[in-house]
Amino acid sequence: MQLIRSQTKLDIVVHVDEQLDEQNRLRVTHALTKAKGVERAHFTEERHHLLVIGYDPASTSSSQILKLIRKQQLHAQLVGGL
């Protein structure tokens, strides 16, 4: 798995096992964007189980982001980087 750097920022893709409705997807992305180092988070339009997260690796890590998602009682796995 290779993560591509863009001016010290990284984008990752996370697979969420649960099928979430729009309200719960918004809840997840809102919680993530409030976290230190996370700059953006959104579910893909056509595949609502894929979550794209942009973050600053100097402030957080992909494992910390996964922990945040799992604290919301979700099952998630890192798919890779963009």
Secondary structure, 3 states (H helix, E strand, C coil): CCCCCECCEEEEEEEECCCCCHHHHHHHHHHHHCCCCEEEEEECCCCCCEEEEEECCCCCCHHHHHHHHHCCCCCEEEEEEC
